[in-house]
């Protein structure tokens, strides 16, 4: 059975927040661990890519949340 839209949005909100927090902590930990001693351009590139790499996951969660109810 399909979840009602309100329930999907509530669950999706918490999943989205958890995903974003976990993703950002992992990206920061990787950057701090492996990029502390490299040139600034490599740090910039890593954080630029990591700053955009969460979008497909977020888009998947949001598209699931936005599905219309079946009638």
Beta strands, then each sheet from edge to edge (+ up, - down):
end
